[in-house]
Amino acid sequence: MSTNTNADADDESTSKCGASSTTETETEPSSGSKCGASSDTSDNSDSKCGASSSSSSSSSSSSCGASSSDDSGSNEQEVGAKVDDFDADPGRLTAVGLGPGHAEGMTERAKNALLDADHIVGYTTYIELIPDEITEQADDIYDTPMCGEVSRTEESIDRTLAGNDVAIVGSGDPNVYALAGLALEILESKGATATMVDFDVIPGVPAAQSCAARLGAPLVNDTVSVSLSDHLVPMPEIESRLHSVASENFTITIYNPWSRKRRENFQKCCEILLTHRDPDTPVGIVHGAGREDEQVMITELAELEDLGESEIIDMTTTIVVGTEDTYVWDDRMVTPRGYETKYDY
Protein backbone atom coordinates (compact mmCIF):
# COMPACT_ATOMS: atom_id res chain seq x y z
CA MET A 1 0.00 0.00 0.00
CA SER A 2 1.35 3.41 -0.94
CA THR A 3 0.88 6.44 1.24
CA ASN A 4 2.26 9.96 1.63
CA THR A 5 3.23 10.30 5.27
CA ASN A 6 3.14 14.08 5.11
CA ALA A 7 -0.61 13.76 4.66
CA ASP A 8 -1.16 11.53 7.67
CA ALA A 9 0.88 12.59 10.69
CA ASP A 10 -0.73 9.97 12.94
CA ASP A 11 0.95 7.17 11.01
CA GLU A 12 4.28 8.98 10.69
CA SER A 13 7.14 8.89 13.13
CA THR A 14 6.39 11.74 15.49
CA SER A 15 8.82 14.59 14.81
CA LYS A 16 9.62 17.22 17.40
CA CYS A 17 11.97 18.99 15.03
CA GLY A 18 9.67 19.91 12.15
CA ALA A 19 11.62 18.14 9.40
CA SER A 20 9.80 16.61 6.46
CA SER A 21 9.70 12.91 5.64
CA THR A 22 8.36 11.12 2.57
CA THR A 23 8.08 7.44 1.77
CA GLU A 24 6.61 5.31 -0.99
CA THR A 25 5.33 2.59 1.32
CA GLU A 26 3.48 2.57 4.59
CA THR A 27 5.57 3.47 7.61
CA GLU A 28 4.96 1.69 10.90
CA PRO A 29 3.43 4.04 13.50
CA SER A 30 5.97 2.90 16.10
CA SER A 31 9.00 4.33 14.28
CA GLY A 32 9.12 7.23 16.75
CA SER A 33 11.83 9.45 15.20
CA LYS A 34 11.99 12.84 16.86
CA CYS A 35 15.31 14.10 15.65
CA GLY A 36 14.97 16.00 12.49
CA ALA A 37 16.58 15.73 9.10
CA SER A 38 14.58 14.82 6.01
CA SER A 39 14.11 11.14 5.28
CA ASP A 40 13.26 9.45 1.99
CA THR A 41 12.66 5.71 2.13
CA SER A 42 11.31 3.15 -0.32
CA ASP A 43 10.32 0.38 2.09
CA ASN A 44 9.64 -0.51 5.70
CA SER A 45 13.13 0.33 6.90
CA ASP A 46 13.33 0.56 10.68
CA SER A 47 15.68 3.53 10.82
CA LYS A 48 14.70 5.75 13.75
CA CYS A 49 17.48 8.29 13.56
CA GLY A 50 16.01 11.00 11.35
CA ALA A 51 18.58 9.95 8.76
CA SER A 52 17.90 8.89 5.20
CA SER A 53 17.60 5.21 4.38
CA SER A 54 17.20 3.45 1.07
CA SER A 55 16.88 -0.22 0.24
CA SER A 56 15.63 -2.44 -2.55
CA SER A 57 14.16 -5.01 -0.16
CA SER A 58 11.64 -4.72 2.66
CA SER A 59 13.72 -7.20 4.65
CA SER A 60 16.64 -4.80 4.97
CA SER A 61 15.48 -3.21 8.23
CA SER A 62 18.43 -2.59 10.48
CA SER A 63 18.16 -3.13 14.21
CA CYS A 64 21.72 -2.20 15.00
CA GLY A 65 22.56 0.98 13.24
CA ALA A 66 21.99 4.17 11.41
CA SER A 67 20.64 4.48 7.90
CA SER A 68 21.68 1.81 5.46
CA SER A 69 21.70 1.16 1.75
CA ASP A 70 21.33 -2.55 1.18
CA ASP A 71 21.00 -4.28 -2.18
CA SER A 72 22.64 -7.59 -1.34
CA GLY A 73 21.90 -8.48 2.27
CA SER A 74 24.90 -6.55 3.60
CA ASN A 75 24.68 -5.06 7.09
CA GLU A 76 27.01 -2.19 6.24
CA GLN A 77 25.71 1.05 7.72
CA GLU A 78 26.26 4.68 6.92
CA VAL A 79 25.38 7.90 8.65
CA GLY A 80 22.32 9.61 7.22
CA ALA A 81 21.66 13.27 8.00
CA LYS A 82 24.57 15.71 7.92
CA VAL A 83 24.98 18.82 10.00
CA ASP A 84 23.83 21.02 7.08
CA ASP A 85 20.45 19.24 7.07
CA PHE A 86 19.50 20.93 10.37
CA ASP A 87 18.30 24.52 10.63
CA ALA A 88 18.18 24.92 14.41
CA ASP A 89 20.95 26.07 16.70
CA PRO A 90 22.43 22.85 18.13
CA GLY A 91 21.67 21.87 21.69
CA ARG A 92 23.96 20.20 24.20
CA LEU A 93 24.95 16.51 24.05
CA THR A 94 26.06 14.77 27.24
CA ALA A 95 27.22 11.17 27.64
CA VAL A 96 26.19 10.14 31.14
CA GLY A 97 27.49 7.17 33.12
CA LEU A 98 24.85 5.66 35.41
CA GLY A 99 27.31 3.66 37.50
CA PRO A 100 26.55 0.15 38.77
CA GLY A 101 22.79 0.25 38.34
CA HIS A 102 21.13 1.66 41.45
CA ALA A 103 20.22 5.24 42.27
CA GLU A 104 22.66 5.43 45.17
CA GLY A 105 25.51 4.52 42.82
CA MET A 106 24.86 7.46 40.49
CA THR A 107 26.91 10.57 41.03
CA GLU A 108 25.15 13.86 41.79
CA ARG A 109 26.69 15.25 38.63
CA ALA A 110 25.06 12.46 36.60
CA LYS A 111 21.66 13.05 38.21
CA ASN A 112 21.87 16.78 37.55
CA ALA A 113 22.87 16.24 33.93
CA LEU A 114 19.85 13.98 33.39
CA LEU A 115 17.54 16.47 35.08
CA ASP A 116 18.86 19.21 32.78
CA ALA A 117 18.34 17.17 29.59
CA ASP A 118 15.30 17.64 27.35
CA HIS A 119 15.66 14.15 25.89
CA ILE A 120 17.21 10.99 27.37
CA VAL A 121 18.44 8.28 24.99
CA GLY A 122 19.72 4.82 25.84
CA TYR A 123 19.53 1.04 25.82
CA THR A 124 16.17 -0.06 27.23
CA THR A 125 17.69 -1.89 30.20
CA TYR A 126 19.74 1.19 31.16
CA ILE A 127 16.79 3.55 30.84
CA GLU A 128 14.94 1.35 33.34
CA LEU A 129 17.77 1.93 35.85
CA ILE A 130 17.12 5.68 35.97
CA PRO A 131 14.92 6.84 38.87
CA ASP A 132 11.35 7.73 37.90
CA GLU A 133 11.67 11.26 39.23
CA ILE A 134 14.30 11.88 36.55
CA THR A 135 12.64 10.20 33.57
CA GLU A 136 9.26 11.76 34.36
CA GLN A 137 10.62 15.28 33.95
CA ALA A 138 12.17 14.64 30.51
CA ASP A 139 10.35 15.86 27.42
CA ASP A 140 11.02 12.53 25.75
CA ILE A 141 12.68 9.17 26.38
CA TYR A 142 14.08 7.21 23.42
CA ASP A 143 15.31 3.66 23.95
CA THR A 144 16.36 0.76 21.76
CA PRO A 145 16.98 -2.91 22.54
CA MET A 146 20.39 -4.56 22.45
CA CYS A 147 22.28 -4.16 19.17
CA GLY A 148 20.95 -0.64 18.68
CA GLU A 149 24.13 1.18 19.68
CA VAL A 150 24.68 3.02 16.41
CA SER A 151 21.04 3.93 15.81
CA ARG A 152 20.45 5.35 19.28
CA THR A 153 23.76 7.22 19.29
CA GLU A 154 22.94 8.81 15.94
CA GLU A 155 19.43 9.52 17.22
CA SER A 156 20.89 11.39 20.18
CA ILE A 157 23.14 13.41 17.89
CA ASP A 158 20.34 14.26 15.43
CA ARG A 159 18.11 15.39 18.28
CA THR A 160 20.96 17.57 19.54
CA LEU A 161 21.60 19.07 16.12
CA ALA A 162 17.86 19.80 15.94
CA GLY A 163 18.19 22.06 18.99
CA ASN A 164 17.51 19.80 21.98
CA ASP A 165 19.66 19.23 25.06
CA VAL A 166 20.20 15.45 25.00
CA ALA A 167 21.68 12.94 27.42
CA ILE A 168 22.79 9.56 26.08
CA VAL A 169 23.16 7.12 28.95
CA GLY A 170 24.98 3.90 29.70
CA SER A 171 25.76 1.84 32.76
CA GLY A 172 29.17 2.19 34.35
CA ASP A 173 31.29 4.84 32.67
CA PRO A 174 30.80 6.30 29.13
CA ASN A 175 34.47 5.67 28.33
CA VAL A 176 34.55 1.98 29.34
CA TYR A 177 33.19 -0.22 26.54
CA ALA A 178 30.54 2.42 26.00
CA LEU A 179 29.32 5.11 23.62
CA ALA A 180 31.35 8.27 24.30
CA GLY A 181 33.80 7.42 21.52
CA LEU A 182 31.06 6.40 19.08
CA ALA A 183 29.27 9.70 19.67
CA LEU A 184 32.41 11.65 18.74
CA GLU A 185 32.98 9.46 15.66
CA ILE A 186 29.42 10.01 14.41
CA LEU A 187 29.62 13.74 15.11
CA GLU A 188 32.75 13.88 12.97
CA SER A 189 31.15 11.85 10.16
CA LYS A 190 28.20 14.26 10.09
CA GLY A 191 30.50 17.23 9.60
CA ALA A 192 29.76 18.51 13.10
CA THR A 193 32.16 19.15 15.96
CA ALA A 194 32.14 18.37 19.67
CA THR A 195 32.34 22.09 20.40
CA MET A 196 29.30 22.76 18.21
CA VAL A 197 27.10 20.60 20.47
CA ASP A 198 28.96 21.40 23.70
CA PHE A 199 29.73 17.69 24.07
CA ASP A 200 30.54 16.59 27.60
CA VAL A 201 31.14 13.30 29.41
CA ILE A 202 29.83 12.67 32.92
CA PRO A 203 31.85 9.79 34.41
CA GLY A 204 30.27 6.94 36.32
CA VAL A 205 31.60 4.12 38.49
CA PRO A 206 32.79 1.40 36.05
CA ALA A 207 31.85 -2.24 36.55
CA ALA A 208 35.43 -3.16 37.40
CA GLN A 209 35.41 -0.80 40.38
CA SER A 210 31.89 -1.53 41.61
CA CYS A 211 32.51 -5.28 41.40
CA ALA A 212 35.94 -5.03 43.03
CA ALA A 213 34.30 -3.25 45.94
CA ARG A 214 32.07 -6.27 46.48
CA LEU A 215 35.07 -8.62 46.38
CA GLY A 216 37.40 -6.85 48.79
CA ALA A 217 40.57 -5.25 47.42
CA PRO A 218 41.61 -7.07 44.22
CA LEU A 219 42.49 -4.05 42.04
CA VAL A 220 44.89 -2.04 44.17
CA ASN A 221 47.87 -2.79 41.92
CA ASP A 222 48.25 -2.73 38.11
CA THR A 223 45.12 -3.95 36.34
CA VAL A 224 43.89 -4.62 32.80
CA SER A 225 40.37 -5.02 31.40
CA VAL A 226 39.44 -7.34 28.52
CA SER A 227 36.01 -7.81 26.94
CA LEU A 228 35.11 -11.24 25.54
CA SER A 229 32.49 -9.82 23.19
CA ASP A 230 33.56 -10.37 19.58
CA HIS A 231 30.71 -8.24 18.22
CA LEU A 232 33.22 -5.47 17.42
CA VAL A 233 36.63 -7.05 18.04
CA PRO A 234 37.53 -10.35 16.30
CA MET A 235 38.13 -13.27 18.65
CA PRO A 236 41.72 -13.85 17.44
CA GLU A 237 42.57 -10.32 18.64
CA ILE A 238 40.88 -10.97 21.98
CA GLU A 239 42.83 -14.21 22.38
CA SER A 240 46.10 -12.41 21.61
CA ARG A 241 45.34 -9.77 24.23
CA LEU A 242 44.48 -12.42 26.80
CA HIS A 243 47.79 -14.18 26.22
CA SER A 244 49.64 -10.87 26.57
CA VAL A 245 48.06 -9.74 29.82
CA ALA A 246 47.80 -13.20 31.42
CA SER A 247 51.52 -13.73 30.97
CA GLU A 248 52.20 -10.58 32.99
CA ASN A 249 51.29 -10.12 36.64
CA PHE A 250 48.23 -7.95 36.10
CA THR A 251 44.89 -8.34 37.79
CA ILE A 252 42.51 -8.98 34.88
CA THR A 253 38.93 -7.80 34.76
CA ILE A 254 36.79 -9.73 32.26
CA TYR A 255 33.81 -7.90 30.79
CA ASN A 256 30.99 -9.51 28.75
CA PRO A 257 32.10 -13.03 29.68
CA TRP A 258 29.22 -15.18 28.51
CA SER A 259 26.21 -15.42 26.25
CA ARG A 260 24.43 -18.36 24.66
CA LYS A 261 25.99 -17.42 21.30
CA ARG A 262 29.51 -17.07 22.72
CA ARG A 263 30.12 -20.07 24.94
CA GLU A 264 33.34 -20.83 23.05
CA ASN A 265 34.77 -17.38 23.84
CA PHE A 266 34.48 -17.98 27.58
CA GLN A 267 35.89 -21.48 27.31
CA LYS A 268 38.85 -20.23 25.26
CA CYS A 269 39.46 -17.46 27.79
CA CYS A 270 39.63 -19.97 30.66
CA GLU A 271 42.00 -22.14 28.65
CA ILE A 272 44.35 -19.21 27.96
CA LEU A 273 44.32 -18.03 31.56
CA LEU A 274 45.23 -21.51 32.79
CA THR A 275 48.24 -21.64 30.47
CA HIS A 276 49.70 -18.61 32.31
CA ARG A 277 48.22 -18.69 35.82
CA ASP A 278 48.16 -21.33 38.55
CA PRO A 279 44.88 -23.27 38.88
CA ASP A 280 44.44 -22.03 42.46
CA THR A 281 44.59 -18.35 41.41
CA PRO A 282 41.73 -16.51 43.16
CA VAL A 283 38.89 -15.40 40.90
CA GLY A 284 36.04 -13.09 41.91
CA ILE A 285 32.67 -13.21 40.15
CA VAL A 286 30.01 -10.52 40.54
CA HIS A 287 26.67 -10.84 38.79
CA GLY A 288 24.40 -7.79 38.56
CA ALA A 289 26.43 -5.55 40.85
CA GLY A 290 24.18 -3.19 42.75
CA ARG A 291 20.98 -4.68 41.34
CA GLU A 292 18.27 -6.81 42.87
CA ASP A 293 19.71 -10.05 41.46
CA GLU A 294 23.29 -9.39 42.61
CA GLN A 295 25.40 -12.49 43.31
CA VAL A 296 28.99 -12.57 44.55
CA MET A 297 31.35 -15.54 44.50
CA ILE A 298 35.07 -16.09 45.07
CA THR A 299 36.49 -19.25 43.54
CA GLU A 300 39.67 -20.56 41.90
CA LEU A 301 40.71 -20.33 38.28
CA ALA A 302 40.50 -24.10 37.83
CA GLU A 303 36.77 -23.95 38.66
CA LEU A 304 35.91 -21.00 36.42
CA GLU A 305 35.08 -22.79 33.16
CA ASP A 306 32.54 -25.09 34.81
CA LEU A 307 30.66 -22.04 36.08
CA GLY A 308 30.00 -20.93 32.51
CA GLU A 309 26.83 -22.98 32.48
CA SER A 310 25.57 -21.49 35.75
CA GLU A 311 23.27 -18.52 36.27
CA ILE A 312 25.93 -16.41 37.95
CA ILE A 313 27.84 -15.82 34.69
CA ASP A 314 26.16 -13.88 31.89
CA MET A 315 26.45 -10.48 30.19
CA THR A 316 25.74 -8.65 33.48
CA THR A 317 28.65 -10.44 35.16
CA THR A 318 32.15 -9.09 35.69
CA ILE A 319 35.01 -11.45 36.53
CA VAL A 320 38.19 -10.42 38.37
CA VAL A 321 41.18 -12.74 37.94
CA GLY A 322 43.84 -12.28 40.61
CA THR A 323 47.61 -12.12 40.20
CA GLU A 324 50.20 -14.56 41.53
CA ASP A 325 50.22 -12.44 44.70
CA THR A 326 46.44 -12.22 45.21
CA TYR A 327 45.08 -14.21 48.10
CA VAL A 328 41.75 -14.72 49.88
CA TRP A 329 41.39 -13.61 53.49
CA ASP A 330 38.11 -13.59 55.44
CA ASP A 331 36.09 -14.14 52.22
CA ARG A 332 37.76 -11.20 50.51
CA MET A 333 40.25 -11.00 47.67
CA VAL A 334 43.41 -9.09 48.52
CA THR A 335 46.04 -8.03 45.98
CA PRO A 336 49.05 -6.54 47.84
CA ARG A 337 50.08 -3.08 46.70
CA GLY A 338 53.69 -3.60 47.84
CA TYR A 339 53.66 -1.80 51.17
CA GLU A 340 54.86 -4.97 52.89
CA THR A 341 58.20 -4.68 51.07
CA LYS A 342 58.91 -1.24 52.58
CA TYR A 343 57.10 -1.09 55.88
CA ASP A 344 56.63 -3.24 58.96
CA TYR A 345 53.03 -3.64 60.03
Secondary structure, DSSP 8 states (H G I E B T S, - for coil): ----GGG-GGGS---SS---EEESS---GGG---S-S-EEESS-----SS---EESSGGG--SSSS--EESSS---------GGG--S----EEEEE-BTSSGGGS-HHHHHHHHH-SEEEEEHHHHTTS-HHHHTTSSEEEEE-TT-HHHHHHHHHHHHHTT--EEEEESB-TTSSSSHHHHHHHHHHTT--TTTTT-EEE----HHHHHHHHHEE--SS-EEEEE--TTTS-HHHHHHHHHHHHTTT-EEEEES---GGGHHHHHHHHHHHHHHS-TT-EEEEEESTTSTT-EEEEEEHHHHGGGGGSTT-STTEEEEE--SS-EEETTEEE---SGGGT---
